[in-house]
Each structure stands twice: as structure tokens, then as C-alpha cells.
Amino acid sequence: MYRLYHSPYLRKGCCATCSIHCPAPPEFQLPASPCPELLLTNSVPSDVQINEIYSFIRSVEAKISVLDDQTTQVQRALDRLESQRAELKGLVEAHRSAGVVSTIRRLPRDILGEIFSQYLDASISRVHSPKALSHLVGVCARWRAIALASPLLW
């Protein structure tokens, strides 16, 4: 916890990333029981002790309520950050899986045309498949344009 509240991301009680108020809690110490001896024995509490205990319970419950509210705020901030992280990971994955910077996308048209020609020669001699050219032109618009513009293929 020490690092969270003293990190550069939280300044003056607000998260710099999402602007949610995240107050740093004061040093935490469990409040002392007003009647600790009653916790260890089966003694009967006096009327004064009963009032002190009820007051103590209300005070501790109020602190619990404040902590619950703060926990909710921090959880919302965490949920928002996790959502942003997931979106960024999705963006990275979209660029990786689409092969945006793959070598095949950067091959010059004439090299791809030669590869297509070699593929067709191999397909015709081995498989005798008239569909080999339709496989090439069905990959993407760029391959279709290159195949249609390559006289070696026709």
C-alpha cells in the first residue's frame, strides 16, 4: 500500500491518469477497545461500559463505511484502468494479427508477380489445378491487382 499512495500517479489525492479522487488514508491503527478486559472474560459490563461499547461500535462502523466508499472509488478507477489496458492490448493485437508490418506486405509488385508465376507453374505441373489462379486472386485486393496485371500469369 505504501507505494500506491506515494507513487507519482497519485498527486494531492487524485489519480493523474483518471482524475478520480483517491485520498491517501492516514496511518492506520486499530482503535483500542474501550473495555478490552471484557473481551477476555465473561464479566458483566456496567451500564457505562455498555454505552462506551455501543459508541465504539458506531464509530468503527462509520470508519468501515468510509473505507467502503474509498474502496468503491479505487475499484472504479481500477476497473477503468483495466478497461483502458484491455483496449490498448486489443489495438496491439489487431495490428499484430493483421500483419500490418509483415514482410509479405512490403514485397514489390514484380517480386510478388514472380512468386505467383512460380506458384502457378508448380501447381499446374503437380496438381493440374485450374483453380490455382483463382486461389491467388482471392487472397486480397492487392494480390488480385498484381495477378491481373502480370502478363506471365496469363
Buried (B, 14 or more C-beta within 10 A) or exposed (E): EEEEEEEEEBEEEBBEEBEBEBBEEEEEEEEEEBBEEBEEEEEEBEEEBEEBBEEBEEEEEEEEEEEEEBEEBBEEBEEBBEEEEEEEEEEEEEEEEEEEEEEEEEBEEEEBBBBBBEBBEEBEEEEEEEEBBEEBBEEEEEBEEBBEEBEEBE
